[in-house]
Amino acid sequence: MHPPDKKHPLIDVWKTYPGIKQADERILSVPPIEHIIGEMFAIGEFYYYVLNLTNSTLSHHHENILKLHGLEKYPENLKDVIDLTHPDDIPFVIQAEQTVIQKMVEIGLEHQLYLKASYCCRMKTSKNTYELFHHQSIHTMEDEDGQLVQSINIHTNINHITKKNPNTVLISGISPRNDFHQIKLENFSQSNEFSENLTKREIEVLALIAKGYSGGEIAKILVLSEHTVRTHRKNILKKTNSRNSKELLKKAFESGAI
């Protein structure tokens, strides 16, 4: 049993999601990290931890969490991580989680293990300043009734790329699904046409560029020729008025396209 002070502001939000199992004290096994890493964007220093969704406890932390946030010990509860979030960003995080739940219910709970949610928020660092982090969450385990019991959260410091929060939520599919739902949150977002100018295939190529894949690797993944991939990359740079990949990724993060 965890003390009352470990309640965090997302508990009430998650209770509205029919796919999450309530109160379970089991120790969960580590999810398949190799598979998860292949689906994440890590353009900078990052860490991950496993989240028991039934009681908000954390385990299997990546050691970078200590260095990036200047912590002396690994956080034991999600509240410990949320307490690192800039207070002004908490309302956005709550609405972002509500949006994730609504969209996943709409897509269908039977697909919840093949969907990744992401958004950005500011978090306190070891320098005692707040910097922009990119949050990604991938569900990794269901119980026998199909209710979620575990996810892995990945946080990447992207402050060196951009300090601008796009205030959007992205729900994207992981193999074999190819969902792409970019949701601008009311009261937070400004109009941005970045991803609206790109085709579905160009967005797929952009996502793989952000994951650090080479042109040849992207060609194999999407079953395209390397010439076609180069053409897509050239068109993406032109449409987004980007001079190079670094500028492209900066704009992509600021628009919430990745």
N, C-alpha and C positions, 0 to 999 in steps of 0.2 A: 504494500500500500504506500502510495507516494503522498507526501504532505500537501495540504491545500495550497501552500505558496508556490507550488510547481504548476498551478494552472496557468495556461497561457491564452492569449486572445484568439487563437485559432481553434481551440477545442469546441466552442459553441458553433463555429462555422462547420467544422467537420462532422458534427452530429447531424447535420442536415443531409449528409451524403449517405445514401442507403448502401453504398458499397464498402463502408468501413466497419470492421468488427469492433465492438465496444469492449473495454476493460479485459485485458488478457495479460497475465503476468509471465507467459512463457518466454524463455530465452530463444530468440530466433537465430537461425543460421545466417551466415554471411551470403549475400546474393552473388550472382556470377559477375564479379568485377570486370573481367575481360570483356564481356558483352556490353556492360554499361559504358566503359571507357570509350568503346567504339561509337557510341551514340552521343557523346558529350562534346561541347566546345570548351577548350581550355587554352584560350589565347592569353596566357598569363599564369601567375601562380594560383593554384587551386587546392582545394581539399574536398573530401567527401566524408559522409558518415551515414550509417544505417539507422533508420528511424522506425521504431516499433509504433505503428499507427494506432494500436489499441490502447497504449498507455503513455505515449510521447517520450519514451526513454530512447537514449542514443547508444550506439555501440559501433565497433569496428571503425573508429575514427582514423582518418589520414593524419599523419603527424603535422602537416602544414597548418592545421587549425590552430595549434599552439603558437607558432611563429607569426602567422598573419594577424592574429588578434591579440598577441601578447598575453596569452593565458598560461597559468602555471599548471593546470590540470585539465584533462579532457572534460567537456561539459557532459552531464549525465542526463539532462532533460532538454527538450526542445525549448523550453522557456529560457534556458541559459543562452541559447543561440539568439532567440528573439530579443533578449535584453541587449544584445550587441547592435541591434538595428536602430537607426536614427529615429527618435521619437516622432518626428514629423512624417516619416515614411510608413509608420504602423497602419494608419487608415488605408493607405494604398495597398499594403500587403494583405490586409483583411479582405478588401474588395477583390484583389487579385485571386485569392484562394476561393472566394465565393464564385467568381467567374469560372475558375477551373472546374469546380464541382458542377456548375450548371452545364458547361459544355460537355463534360464527360458523361453526364447523365443523358444528354441529348444524343451523343454519339452512340452510347450503349455500353453498359457495364461489362458486357462480355468482351469488350476490346480494351479494358483498362490497363492490361499489362503491356499493351503495345502503343501507349501514348506517353509523350513526355511534355511536361508543363515547364515553362520558363518565364521569368520576368526579372527586373533589376530593382535593387534598393541599396541605400547607403548603410554601411556597417562600420563599427568602430575598429580601428586597426591598432597595431602595436605602437604606432606613433602618436596614439591618443587623438587621432583625427578621424573623420568619417570619409570613407572612400566608396566609390560605386562598385558593387559586386553583381555578378550575373548568377542568378539562382536557377538551377535545373533540378527537376524532381522526376524520377522514374520509378514506377511501381514495380516491385520485384517478387511479391509473394501473395497468394490468396490462400484462404483456408478451404476446406472441403465444400463449403457452401458458396464459394465464389466471392467472399468478402475480403477486402484488402486487409492485410496484417503487417505489411512491411514495404518500405520504399527506401531508395537511396537518394540523398540530396547532395548536389555538387555545387560548390560556391567558387566562382572564379573572380579574382580582382581584375576589373577591366578599367580601372581609373586611369591607367596609362594610355588607354585607347580613347575613352570618352568619359566626361564627368556629367554628361547629360542623360537623365533617365527618360526613356521613351514613354514610360507609363503605359505600357501595353502588356498584354498577356499573350503568349504564343503556345498553342497546343499543336504539337507536331507528331506524326506517326513514326514509330521505329519499326524496322524490318519485321514483318512483311508489309506493314501499313505505310501509306504515304500521305497521311492527313497534313493539312496546313491551315490552321485557324488563327489569324492574327486579330486580336480584339483590343480596340482602343477603349480605355476605361473612361466613362463619363465623369466629368469634374476634374479629370487629371490630364488627359491627353490633348495635344494640339494636332492639327491636321498635318499629315505627312503622306506624300505620294510615292515614297521610295519603292515599296514593294508592289504598289498598284501598277507600276510601269513594267514590271517583269512578268514573263510567262511562268507557268508552273514548272517547266523544265529548267528555266534560268534560276528559279528559286532553289531547285534541287541542287544545281551546280554550285550556287552560292553557299548553301549549307555545307557541302563537302569541302569547298575552299576554306570555310571557317574551321572545319575540323582538321585542317592541315594536310589534306590529301593532295598528291601531285596530279598533274593533268592525266598521266597514264593511269593512275589509280582510279581517278574519277571515271575515266573511259571504261574501265573494267567493271566498276560498280554499276554504272548506268547502261552498260552494254552499248557504248557509242564508240565512234572512232576518235582518236586523239585530235584529229583535225576539227571534228565537230565540237569537241570540248573547248578547244582554243577559240573557235568561232563564238560559242556561247559566252566565254569569259570576255572576249572583246566587246560583244554586244552589251553585256552587263555593265562593264566599265563605261561604255558610251552612254547608256540609258541613265546611269546614276551620276554621270559627270564626275567620275573618279579617275584620278591619274594612275593609280596603282592599287595593288591588293590591300595595302595598309589603309589607304584612304577609303577604299570600298568597305572594309570591315568596320571602320569607324562609323560610317554612315549606316551600315546595316544594323549595328548595335543601337545607334541613336534612333533608328526608325522602329526598332523592335522586330525586325525581320528575322533575326536569329537569336 
